[in-house]
Amino acid sequence: MKDCETCAFYAYDEEWESYVCEMNIDEDEFARLIQGHYQVCPYYRDGDEYKIAARQ
């Protein structure tokens, strides 16, 4: 997915030493995501803290 870098669920994992998706999904759903069954990720949440603060 191209928008992962701005997603609230995309975080750095020190154990893996890389960024990972922290969304809790099962193996079948993950397989559908990486195989390209979706145009956009159905779990994407904008992680832009400035946008979130502006709404408050």
N, CA, C, O and CB atoms as a CASP TS submission, in Angstrom:
PFRMAT TS
TARGET T0000
AUTHOR 0000-0000-0000
METHOD Language model
MODEL 1
PARENT N/A
ATOM      1  N   MET     1       0.842  -1.177   0.000  1.00  0.00           N
ATOM      2  CA  MET     1       0.000   0.000   0.000  1.00  0.00           C
ATOM      3  C   MET     1       0.889   1.244   0.000  1.00  0.00           C
ATOM      4  O   MET     1       1.879   1.311   0.729  1.00  0.00           O
ATOM      5  CB  MET     1      -0.959  -0.004   1.220  1.00  0.00           C
ATOM      6  N   LYS     2       0.535   2.198  -0.803  1.00  0.00           N
ATOM      7  CA  LYS     2       1.378   3.380  -0.937  1.00  0.00           C
ATOM      8  C   LYS     2       1.178   4.391   0.175  1.00  0.00           C
ATOM      9  O   LYS     2       2.049   5.238   0.372  1.00  0.00           O
ATOM     10  CB  LYS     2       1.120   4.035  -2.250  1.00  0.00           C
ATOM     11  N   ASP     3       0.077   4.349   0.912  1.00  0.00           N
ATOM     12  CA  ASP     3      -0.212   5.341   1.942  1.00  0.00           C
ATOM     13  C   ASP     3       0.210   4.900   3.343  1.00  0.00           C
ATOM     14  O   ASP     3      -0.110   5.576   4.321  1.00  0.00           O
ATOM     15  CB  ASP     3      -1.678   5.653   1.939  1.00  0.00           C
ATOM     16  N   CYS     4       0.907   3.800   3.453  1.00  0.00           N
ATOM     17  CA  CYS     4       1.277   3.274   4.768  1.00  0.00           C
ATOM     18  C   CYS     4       2.070   4.283   5.600  1.00  0.00           C
ATOM     19  O   CYS     4       1.891   4.355   6.816  1.00  0.00           O
ATOM     20  CB  CYS     4       2.087   2.002   4.605  1.00  0.00           C
ATOM     21  N   GLU     5       2.937   5.053   4.964  1.00  0.00           N
ATOM     22  CA  GLU     5       3.794   5.982   5.697  1.00  0.00           C
ATOM     23  C   GLU     5       3.011   7.023   6.481  1.00  0.00           C
ATOM     24  O   GLU     5       3.517   7.541   7.476  1.00  0.00           O
ATOM     25  CB  GLU     5       4.723   6.672   4.746  1.00  0.00           C
ATOM     26  N   THR     6       1.797   7.342   6.064  1.00  0.00           N
ATOM     27  CA  THR     6       0.995   8.345   6.776  1.00  0.00           C
ATOM     28  C   THR     6      -0.106   7.714   7.628  1.00  0.00           C
ATOM     29  O   THR     6      -0.920   8.428   8.214  1.00  0.00           O
ATOM     30  CB  THR     6       0.375   9.314   5.783  1.00  0.00           C
ATOM     31  N   CYS     7      -0.136   6.401   7.700  1.00  0.00           N
ATOM     32  CA  CYS     7      -1.184   5.699   8.440  1.00  0.00           C
ATOM     33  C   CYS     7      -0.876   5.661   9.937  1.00  0.00           C
ATOM     34  O   CYS     7       0.277   5.508  10.338  1.00  0.00           O
ATOM     35  CB  CYS     7      -1.349   4.272   7.901  1.00  0.00           C
ATOM     36  N   ALA     8      -1.905   5.800  10.749  1.00  0.00           N
ATOM     37  CA  ALA     8      -1.755   5.767  12.202  1.00  0.00           C
ATOM     38  C   ALA     8      -1.310   4.385  12.698  1.00  0.00           C
ATOM     39  O   ALA     8      -0.741   4.283  13.785  1.00  0.00           O
ATOM     40  CB  ALA     8      -3.071   6.162  12.873  1.00  0.00           C
ATOM     41  N   PHE     9      -1.554   3.336  11.932  1.00  0.00           N
ATOM     42  CA  PHE     9      -1.195   1.980  12.337  1.00  0.00           C
ATOM     43  C   PHE     9       0.215   1.573  11.899  1.00  0.00           C
ATOM     44  O   PHE     9       0.651   0.463  12.205  1.00  0.00           O
ATOM     45  CB  PHE     9      -2.197   1.005  11.775  1.00  0.00           C
ATOM     46  N   TYR    10       0.929   2.439  11.194  1.00  0.00           N
ATOM     47  CA  TYR    10       2.258   2.147  10.682  1.00  0.00           C
ATOM     48  C   TYR    10       3.282   2.663  11.672  1.00  0.00           C
ATOM     49  O   TYR    10       3.426   3.874  11.838  1.00  0.00           O
ATOM     50  CB  TYR    10       2.473   2.776   9.283  1.00  0.00           C
ATOM     51  N   ALA    11       3.998   1.763  12.332  1.00  0.00           N
ATOM     52  CA  ALA    11       4.916   2.159  13.396  1.00  0.00           C
ATOM     53  C   ALA    11       6.220   1.379  13.320  1.00  0.00           C
ATOM     54  O   ALA    11       6.284   0.291  12.749  1.00  0.00           O
ATOM     55  CB  ALA    11       4.267   1.957  14.760  1.00  0.00           C
ATOM     56  N   TYR    12       7.251   1.963  13.907  1.00  0.00           N
ATOM     57  CA  TYR    12       8.561   1.320  13.905  1.00  0.00           C
ATOM     58  C   TYR    12       8.600   0.243  14.978  1.00  0.00           C
ATOM     59  O   TYR    12       8.246   0.483  16.132  1.00  0.00           O
ATOM     60  CB  TYR    12       9.687   2.357  14.132  1.00  0.00           C
ATOM     61  N   ASP    13       9.037  -0.950  14.579  1.00  0.00           N
ATOM     62  CA  ASP    13       9.175  -2.077  15.491  1.00  0.00           C
ATOM     63  C   ASP    13      10.666  -2.279  15.748  1.00  0.00           C
ATOM     64  O   ASP    13      11.414  -2.647  14.842  1.00  0.00           O
ATOM     65  CB  ASP    13       8.507  -3.378  14.908  1.00  0.00           C
ATOM     66  N   GLU    14      11.094  -2.036  16.995  1.00  0.00           N
ATOM     67  CA  GLU    14      12.509  -2.140  17.328  1.00  0.00           C
ATOM     68  C   GLU    14      13.028  -3.574  17.208  1.00  0.00           C
ATOM     69  O   GLU    14      14.188  -3.788  16.856  1.00  0.00           O
ATOM     70  CB  GLU    14      12.748  -1.623  18.732  1.00  0.00           C
ATOM     71  N   GLU    15      12.182  -4.545  17.498  1.00  0.00           N
ATOM     72  CA  GLU    15      12.604  -5.945  17.403  1.00  0.00           C
ATOM     73  C   GLU    15      12.898  -6.335  15.955  1.00  0.00           C
ATOM     74  O   GLU    15      13.887  -7.017  15.685  1.00  0.00           O
ATOM     75  CB  GLU    15      11.525  -6.869  17.989  1.00  0.00           C
ATOM     76  N   TRP    16      12.046  -5.907  15.024  1.00  0.00           N
ATOM     77  CA  TRP    16      12.228  -6.215  13.601  1.00  0.00           C
ATOM     78  C   TRP    16      13.133  -5.201  12.911  1.00  0.00           C
ATOM     79  O   TRP    16      13.608  -5.442  11.802  1.00  0.00           O
ATOM     80  CB  TRP    16      10.876  -6.261  12.895  1.00  0.00           C
ATOM     81  N   GLU    17      13.376  -4.048  13.576  1.00  0.00           N
ATOM     82  CA  GLU    17      14.175  -2.953  13.042  1.00  0.00           C
ATOM     83  C   GLU    17      13.645  -2.462  11.696  1.00  0.00           C
ATOM     84  O   GLU    17      14.405  -2.204  10.762  1.00  0.00           O
ATOM     85  CB  GLU    17      15.622  -3.388  12.901  1.00  0.00           C
ATOM     86  N   SER    18      12.338  -2.342  11.626  1.00  0.00           N
ATOM     87  CA  SER    18      11.687  -1.819  10.426  1.00  0.00           C
ATOM     88  C   SER    18      10.279  -1.360  10.794  1.00  0.00           C
ATOM     89  O   SER    18       9.783  -1.617  11.891  1.00  0.00           O
ATOM     90  CB  SER    18      11.646  -2.895   9.292  1.00  0.00           C
ATOM     91  N   TYR    19       9.655  -0.676   9.846  1.00  0.00           N
ATOM     92  CA  TYR    19       8.275  -0.238  10.047  1.00  0.00           C
ATOM     93  C   TYR    19       7.320  -1.372   9.710  1.00  0.00           C
ATOM     94  O   TYR    19       7.529  -2.104   8.743  1.00  0.00           O
ATOM     95  CB  TYR    19       7.960   1.006   9.188  1.00  0.00           C
ATOM     96  N   VAL    20       6.278  -1.511  10.507  1.00  0.00           N
ATOM     97  CA  VAL    20       5.285  -2.562  10.311  1.00  0.00           C
ATOM     98  C   VAL    20       3.888  -1.994  10.524  1.00  0.00           C
ATOM     99  O   VAL    20       3.712  -0.954  11.160  1.00  0.00           O
ATOM    100  CB  VAL    20       5.543  -3.750  11.271  1.00  0.00           C
ATOM    101  N   CYS    21       2.905  -2.693   9.982  1.00  0.00           N
ATOM    102  CA  CYS    21       1.517  -2.331  10.213  1.00  0.00           C
ATOM    103  C   CYS    21       1.067  -2.981  11.515  1.00  0.00           C
ATOM    104  O   CYS    21       1.183  -4.195  11.684  1.00  0.00           O
ATOM    105  CB  CYS    21       0.609  -2.766   9.018  1.00  0.00           C
ATOM    106  N   GLU    22       0.558  -2.176  12.424  1.00  0.00           N
ATOM    107  CA  GLU    22       0.116  -2.693  13.721  1.00  0.00           C
ATOM    108  C   GLU    22      -1.376  -3.016  13.763  1.00  0.00           C
ATOM    109  O   GLU    22      -1.920  -3.294  14.832  1.00  0.00           O
ATOM    110  CB  GLU    22       0.440  -1.695  14.800  1.00  0.00           C
ATOM    111  N   MET    23      -2.028  -2.981  12.624  1.00  0.00           N
ATOM    112  CA  MET    23      -3.446  -3.324  12.576  1.00  0.00           C
ATOM    113  C   MET    23      -3.595  -4.808  12.868  1.00  0.00           C
ATOM    114  O   MET    23      -2.887  -5.632  12.289  1.00  0.00           O
ATOM    115  CB  MET    23      -4.072  -2.961  11.194  1.00  0.00           C
ATOM    116  N   ASN    24      -4.500  -5.146  13.750  1.00  0.00           N
ATOM    117  CA  ASN    24      -4.705  -6.535  14.143  1.00  0.00           C
ATOM    118  C   ASN    24      -5.666  -7.208  13.161  1.00  0.00           C
ATOM    119  O   ASN    24      -6.883  -7.129  13.326  1.00  0.00           O
ATOM    120  CB  ASN    24      -5.251  -6.623  15.595  1.00  0.00           C
ATOM    121  N   ILE    25      -5.114  -7.870  12.139  1.00  0.00           N
ATOM    122  CA  ILE    25      -5.932  -8.572  11.148  1.00  0.00           C
ATOM    123  C   ILE    25      -5.463 -10.012  11.044  1.00  0.00           C
ATOM    124  O   ILE    25      -4.320 -10.326  11.375  1.00  0.00           O
ATOM    125  CB  ILE    25      -5.860  -7.872   9.765  1.00  0.00           C
ATOM    126  N   ASP    26      -6.352 -10.889  10.582  1.00  0.00           N
ATOM    127  CA  ASP    26      -5.984 -12.294  10.469  1.00  0.00           C
ATOM    128  C   ASP    26      -5.180 -12.549   9.192  1.00  0.00           C
ATOM    129  O   ASP    26      -5.060 -11.669   8.340  1.00  0.00           O
ATOM    130  CB  ASP    26      -7.238 -13.176  10.493  1.00  0.00           C
ATOM    131  N   GLU    27      -4.634 -13.757   9.067  1.00  0.00           N
ATOM    132  CA  GLU    27      -3.770 -14.102   7.935  1.00  0.00           C
ATOM    133  C   GLU    27      -4.480 -13.994   6.595  1.00  0.00           C
ATOM    134  O   GLU    27      -3.883 -13.540   5.619  1.00  0.00           O
ATOM    135  CB  GLU    27      -3.237 -15.498   8.105  1.00  0.00           C
ATOM    136  N   ASP    28      -5.731 -14.399   6.531  1.00  0.00           N
ATOM    137  CA  ASP    28      -6.475 -14.334   5.266  1.00  0.00           C
ATOM    138  C   ASP    28      -6.658 -12.897   4.798  1.00  0.00           C
ATOM    139  O   ASP    28      -6.488 -12.593   3.617  1.00  0.00           O
ATOM    140  CB  ASP    28      -7.839 -15.006   5.417  1.00  0.00           C
ATOM    141  N   GLU    29      -7.005 -12.019   5.729  1.00  0.00           N
ATOM    142  CA  GLU    29      -7.197 -10.614   5.371  1.00  0.00           C
ATOM    143  C   GLU    29      -5.865  -9.988   4.953  1.00  0.00           C
ATOM    144  O   GLU    29      -5.820  -9.200   4.009  1.00  0.00           O
ATOM    145  CB  GLU    29      -7.816  -9.830   6.555  1.00  0.00           C
ATOM    146  N   PHE    30      -4.795 -10.331   5.644  1.00  0.00           N
ATOM    147  CA  PHE    30      -3.479  -9.814   5.282  1.00  0.00           C
ATOM    148  C   PHE    30      -3.084 -10.282   3.884  1.00  0.00           C
ATOM    149  O   PHE    30      -2.530  -9.508   3.103  1.00  0.00           O
ATOM    150  CB  PHE    30      -2.425 -10.258   6.311  1.00  0.00           C
ATOM    151  N   ALA    31      -3.363 -11.528   3.570  1.00  0.00           N
ATOM    152  CA  ALA    31      -3.055 -12.054   2.235  1.00  0.00           C
ATOM    153  C   ALA    31      -3.814 -11.280   1.161  1.00  0.00           C
ATOM    154  O   ALA    31      -3.253 -10.968   0.111  1.00  0.00           O
ATOM    155  CB  ALA    31      -3.401 -13.554   2.150  1.00  0.00           C
ATOM    156  N   ARG    32      -5.087 -10.967   1.415  1.00  0.00           N
ATOM    157  CA  ARG    32      -5.862 -10.183   0.449  1.00  0.00           C
ATOM    158  C   ARG    32      -5.266  -8.786   0.255  1.00  0.00           C
ATOM    159  O   ARG    32      -5.255  -8.258  -0.857  1.00  0.00           O
ATOM    160  CB  ARG    32      -7.322 -10.071   0.907  1.00  0.00           C
ATOM    161  N   LEU    33      -4.772  -8.194   1.347  1.00  0.00           N
ATOM    162  CA  LEU    33      -4.163  -6.866   1.250  1.00  0.00           C
ATOM    163  C   LEU    33      -2.914  -6.888   0.372  1.00  0.00           C
ATOM    164  O   LEU    33      -2.768  -6.061  -0.527  1.00  0.00           O
ATOM    165  CB  LEU    33      -3.812  -6.342   2.644  1.00  0.00           C
ATOM    166  N   ILE    34      -2.020  -7.832   0.633  1.00  0.00           N
ATOM    167  CA  ILE    34      -0.756  -7.829  -0.114  1.00  0.00           C
ATOM    168  C   ILE    34      -0.921  -8.363  -1.531  1.00  0.00           C
ATOM    169  O   ILE    34      -0.068  -8.107  -2.381  1.00  0.00           O
ATOM    170  CB  ILE    34       0.286  -8.653   0.621  1.00  0.00           C
ATOM    171  N   GLN    35      -1.982  -9.090  -1.804  1.00  0.00           N
ATOM    172  CA  GLN    35      -2.222  -9.587  -3.156  1.00  0.00           C
ATOM    173  C   GLN    35      -2.916  -8.552  -4.036  1.00  0.00           C
ATOM    174  O   GLN    35      -3.105  -8.771  -5.232  1.00  0.00           O
ATOM    175  CB  GLN    35      -3.053 -10.851  -3.102  1.00  0.00           C
ATOM    176  N   GLY    36      -3.292  -7.427  -3.437  1.00  0.00           N
ATOM    177  CA  GLY    36      -3.866  -6.348  -4.227  1.00  0.00           C
ATOM    178  C   GLY    36      -5.357  -6.452  -4.472  1.00  0.00           C
ATOM    179  O   GLY    36      -5.844  -5.963  -5.491  1.00  0.00           O
ATOM    180  N   HIS    37      -6.091  -7.074  -3.570  1.00  0.00           N
ATOM    181  CA  HIS    37      -7.540  -7.190  -3.728  1.00  0.00           C
ATOM    182  C   HIS    37      -8.270  -5.880  -3.448  1.00  0.00           C
ATOM    183  O   HIS    37      -9.464  -5.766  -3.727  1.00  0.00           O
ATOM    184  CB  HIS    37      -8.070  -8.269  -2.813  1.00  0.00           C
ATOM    185  N   TYR    38      -7.569  -4.895  -2.903  1.00  0.00           N
ATOM    186  CA  TYR    38      -8.177  -3.606  -2.571  1.00  0.00           C
ATOM    187  C   TYR    38      -7.472  -2.492  -3.341  1.00  0.00           C
ATOM    188  O   TYR    38      -6.258  -2.538  -3.539  1.00  0.00           O
ATOM    189  CB  TYR    38      -8.110  -3.341  -1.042  1.00  0.00           C
ATOM    190  N   GLN    39      -8.242  -1.488  -3.775  1.00  0.00           N
ATOM    191  CA  GLN    39      -7.652  -0.297  -4.393  1.00  0.00           C
ATOM    192  C   GLN    39      -6.941   0.544  -3.327  1.00  0.00           C
ATOM    193  O   GLN    39      -5.851   1.068  -3.555  1.00  0.00           O
ATOM    194  CB  GLN    39      -8.744   0.547  -5.117  1.00  0.00           C
ATOM    195  N   VAL    40      -7.581   0.658  -2.163  1.00  0.00           N
ATOM    196  CA  VAL    40      -7.005   1.361  -1.012  1.00  0.00           C
ATOM    197  C   VAL    40      -7.192   0.480   0.214  1.00  0.00           C
ATOM    198  O   VAL    40      -8.098  -0.351   0.264  1.00  0.00           O
ATOM    199  CB  VAL    40      -7.669   2.774  -0.802  1.00  0.00           C
ATOM    200  N   CYS    41      -6.339   0.668   1.183  1.00  0.00           N
ATOM    201  CA  CYS    41      -6.419  -0.141   2.404  1.00  0.00           C
ATOM    202  C   CYS    41      -7.690   0.210   3.186  1.00  0.00           C
ATOM    203  O   CYS    41      -7.921   1.382   3.481  1.00  0.00           O
ATOM    204  CB  CYS    41      -5.159   0.077   3.292  1.00  0.00           C
ATOM    205  N   PRO    42      -8.515  -0.784   3.524  1.00  0.00           N
ATOM    206  CA  PRO    42      -9.747  -0.497   4.269  1.00  0.00           C
ATOM    207  C   PRO    42      -9.496  -0.120   5.732  1.00  0.00           C
ATOM    208  O   PRO    42     -10.414   0.327   6.419  1.00  0.00           O
ATOM    209  CB  PRO    42     -10.663  -1.698   4.213  1.00  0.00           C
ATOM    210  N   TYR    43      -8.272  -0.295   6.210  1.00  0.00           N
ATOM    211  CA  TYR    43      -7.939  -0.005   7.606  1.00  0.00           C
ATOM    212  C   TYR    43      -7.166   1.297   7.771  1.00  0.00           C
ATOM    213  O   TYR    43      -6.800   1.664   8.888  1.00  0.00           O
ATOM    214  CB  TYR    43      -7.138  -1.141   8.187  1.00  0.00           C
ATOM    215  N   TYR    44      -6.917   1.994   6.672  1.00  0.00           N
ATOM    216  CA  TYR    44      -6.119   3.219   6.727  1.00  0.00           C
ATOM    217  C   TYR    44      -6.779   4.270   7.608  1.00  0.00           C
ATOM    218  O   TYR    44      -7.968   4.559   7.475  1.00  0.00           O
ATOM    219  CB  TYR    44      -5.903   3.777   5.322  1.00  0.00           C
ATOM    220  N   ARG    45      -5.979   4.835   8.512  1.00  0.00           N
ATOM    221  CA  ARG    45      -6.406   5.957   9.344  1.00  0.00           C
ATOM    222  C   ARG    45      -5.305   6.999   9.285  1.00  0.00           C
ATOM    223  O   ARG    45      -4.144   6.699   9.562  1.00  0.00           O
ATOM    224  CB  ARG    45      -6.701   5.513  10.828  1.00  0.00           C
ATOM    225  N   ASP    46      -5.665   8.219   8.926  1.00  0.00           N
ATOM    226  CA  ASP    46      -4.675   9.280   8.797  1.00  0.00           C
ATOM    227  C   ASP    46      -3.993   9.503  10.140  1.00  0.00           C
ATOM    228  O   ASP    46      -4.657   9.760  11.144  1.00  0.00           O
ATOM    229  CB  ASP    46      -5.328  10.589   8.291  1.00  0.00           C
ATOM    230  N   GLY    47      -2.689   9.405  10.154  1.00  0.00           N
ATOM    231  CA  GLY    47      -1.912   9.580  11.377  1.00  0.00           C
ATOM    232  C   GLY    47      -1.324  10.969  11.512  1.00  0.00           C
ATOM    233  O   GLY    47      -0.459  11.191  12.359  1.00  0.00           O
ATOM    234  N   ASP    48      -1.778  11.917  10.689  1.00  0.00           N
ATOM    235  CA  ASP    48      -1.268  13.281  10.729  1.00  0.00           C
ATOM    236  C   ASP    48      -1.778  13.966  12.000  1.00  0.00           C
ATOM    237  O   ASP    48      -2.956  14.307  12.102  1.00  0.00           O
ATOM    238  CB  ASP    48      -1.696  14.075   9.457  1.00  0.00           C
ATOM    239  N   GLU    49      -0.883  14.159  12.955  1.00  0.00           N
ATOM    240  CA  GLU    49      -1.270  14.742  14.237  1.00  0.00           C
ATOM    241  C   GLU    49      -1.762  16.182  14.096  1.00  0.00           C
ATOM    242  O   GLU    49      -2.590  16.628  14.889  1.00  0.00           O
ATOM    243  CB  GLU    49      -0.098  14.694  15.200  1.00  0.00           C
ATOM    244  N   TYR    50      -1.266  16.912  13.100  1.00  0.00           N
ATOM    245  CA  TYR    50      -1.721  18.283  12.895  1.00  0.00           C
ATOM    246  C   TYR    50      -3.174  18.321  12.454  1.00  0.00           C
ATOM    247  O   TYR    50      -3.936  19.177  12.903  1.00  0.00           O
ATOM    248  CB  TYR    50      -0.845  18.986  11.866  1.00  0.00           C
ATOM    249  N   LYS    51      -3.565  17.405  11.582  1.00  0.00           N
ATOM    250  CA  LYS    51      -4.965  17.344  11.146  1.00  0.00           C
ATOM    251  C   LYS    51      -5.875  16.957  12.311  1.00  0.00           C
ATOM    252  O   LYS    51      -6.966  17.504  12.467  1.00  0.00           O
ATOM    253  CB  LYS    51      -5.129  16.337   9.985  1.00  0.00           C
ATOM    254  N   ILE    52      -5.421  16.021  13.115  1.00  0.00           N
ATOM    255  CA  ILE    52      -6.219  15.566  14.259  1.00  0.00           C
ATOM    256  C   ILE    52      -6.414  16.713  15.247  1.00  0.00           C
ATOM    257  O   ILE    52      -7.523  16.922  15.740  1.00  0.00           O
ATOM    258  CB  ILE    52      -5.541  14.358  14.961  1.00  0.00           C
ATOM    259  N   ALA    53      -5.338  17.466  15.544  1.00  0.00           N
ATOM    260  CA  ALA    53      -5.417  18.578  16.484  1.00  0.00           C
ATOM    261  C   ALA    53      -6.301  19.704  15.940  1.00  0.00           C
ATOM    262  O   ALA    53      -6.982  20.382  16.709  1.00  0.00           O
ATOM    263  CB  ALA    53      -4.013  19.111  16.791  1.00  0.00           C
ATOM    264  N   ALA    54      -6.294  19.900  14.645  1.00  0.00           N
ATOM    265  CA  ALA    54      -7.094  20.970  14.054  1.00  0.00           C
ATOM    266  C   ALA    54      -8.586  20.704  14.205  1.00  0.00           C
ATOM    267  O   ALA    54      -9.374  21.647  14.280  1.00  0.00           O
ATOM    268  CB  ALA    54      -6.745  21.138  12.583  1.00  0.00           C
ATOM    269  N   ARG    55      -8.980  19.459  14.250  1.00  0.00           N
ATOM    270  CA  ARG    55     -10.402  19.102  14.385  1.00  0.00           C
ATOM    271  C   ARG    55     -10.909  19.305  15.809  1.00  0.00           C
ATOM    272  O   ARG    55     -12.117  19.413  16.021  1.00  0.00           O
ATOM    273  CB  ARG    55     -10.622  17.649  13.965  1.00  0.00           C
ATOM    274  N   GLN    56     -10.014  19.359  16.780  1.00  0.00           N
ATOM    275  CA  GLN    56     -10.432  19.429  18.178  1.00  0.00           C
ATOM    276  C   GLN    56     -10.801  20.808  18.598  1.00  0.00           C
ATOM    277  O   GLN    56     -11.174  21.023  19.751  1.00  0.00           O
ATOM    278  CB  GLN    56      -9.364  18.921  19.066  1.00  0.00           C
TER
END
